[in-house]
Amino acid sequence: MDIAVHFFAGVFLCNCIPHLVSGLLGQPFPTVFSCPPGIGNSSPAVNIIWGSINVVLGGGLLLYLPFEFGVNTATATLAVGAFITGLILSVHFDKVRRGGYKGQNERC
């Protein structure tokens, strides 16, 4: 259970970064609320909201299960969750930017 909690804390905390940055820069970026989800762009305000939700979820998981930053299993598990999420998101958004999803430019 501890490993899953720390892994998903890393997932949520990694996912908050592009949404908060895009929102703060005033740039649209895909969210789960866009059309199509994860491919179409959402407004900067929606990105701030979605990024903040991810921060709350990731932080909440770390509050739920005490976490001590250092050279330990908890930190390694959180880092692996963030790293894997970063890789998956980088491949996904590279494909989105290249127009690689069938029908991605059609209106929903």
RADA-V314193 format. One record per residue. N is the residue number from 0. RES is the residue in three letters. SS is DSSP state (A for helix, B for strand, O for the rest). OMEGA is omega in degrees with one decimal (none if undefined). Layout:
{{N/RES/SS/OMEGA} {N/RES/SS/OMEGA}}
//
This chain:
{{0/MET/O/-179.0} {1/ASP/A/-177.6} {2/ILE/A/-179.8} {3/ALA/A/-179.4} {4/VAL/A/-178.9} {5/HIS/A/177.2} {6/PHE/A/-178.0} {7/PHE/A/171.2} {8/ALA/A/176.5} {9/GLY/A/178.5} {10/VAL/A/-177.9} {11/PHE/A/-178.7} {12/LEU/A/175.1} {13/CYS/A/-177.3} {14/ASN/A/-179.4} {15/CYS/A/-171.7} {16/ILE/A/-177.3} {17/PRO/A/-178.9} {18/HIS/A/178.7} {19/LEU/A/179.7} {20/VAL/A/179.2} {21/SER/A/179.2} {22/GLY/A/-180.0} {23/LEU/A/177.7} {24/LEU/A/-179.8} {25/GLY/O/-177.8} {26/GLN/O/174.8} {27/PRO/O/179.9} {28/PHE/B/-178.6} {29/PRO/B/171.9} {30/THR/O/176.4} {31/VAL/O/-179.1} {32/PHE/O/-178.3} {33/SER/O/-178.1} {34/CYS/O/-9.3} {35/PRO/O/-176.9} {36/PRO/O/178.6} {37/GLY/O/-178.4} {38/ILE/O/177.1} {39/GLY/O/-177.9} {40/ASN/B/170.9} {41/SER/B/-179.1} {42/SER/O/176.3} {43/PRO/A/-180.0} {44/ALA/A/178.1} {45/VAL/A/178.2} {46/ASN/A/175.9} {47/ILE/A/179.5} {48/ILE/A/-178.4} {49/TRP/A/176.9} {50/GLY/A/178.9} {51/SER/A/176.0} {52/ILE/A/178.2} {53/ASN/A/176.9} {54/VAL/A/-179.4} {55/VAL/A/180.0} {56/LEU/A/179.2} {57/GLY/A/177.9} {58/GLY/A/178.4} {59/GLY/A/176.9} {60/LEU/A/178.7} {61/LEU/A/174.6} {62/LEU/A/179.5} {63/TYR/A/-179.8} {64/LEU/O/-176.7} {65/PRO/O/-173.8} {66/PHE/O/176.2} {67/GLU/O/-179.1} {68/PHE/O/179.2} {69/GLY/O/178.4} {70/VAL/O/-178.4} {71/ASN/O/-177.5} {72/THR/A/-178.3} {73/ALA/A/180.0} {74/THR/A/179.6} {75/ALA/A/-179.9} {76/THR/A/176.6} {77/LEU/A/-179.9} {78/ALA/A/178.0} {79/VAL/A/177.3} {80/GLY/A/179.1} {81/ALA/A/-178.2} {82/PHE/A/-179.9} {83/ILE/A/177.8} {84/THR/A/177.9} {85/GLY/A/178.6} {86/LEU/A/-179.3} {87/ILE/A/-179.8} {88/LEU/A/180.0} {89/SER/A/177.8} {90/VAL/A/-179.3} {91/HIS/A/-175.7} {92/PHE/A/170.8} {93/ASP/A/178.9} {94/LYS/A/177.9} {95/VAL/A/-177.3} {96/ARG/A/179.3} {97/ARG/O/-178.9} {98/GLY/O/-173.1} {99/GLY/O/178.7} {100/TYR/O/-178.7} {101/LYS/O/176.9} {102/GLY/O/-176.3} {103/GLN/O/-179.4} {104/ASN/O/177.8} {105/GLU/O/176.8} {106/ARG/O/178.4} {107/CYS/O/none}}
//
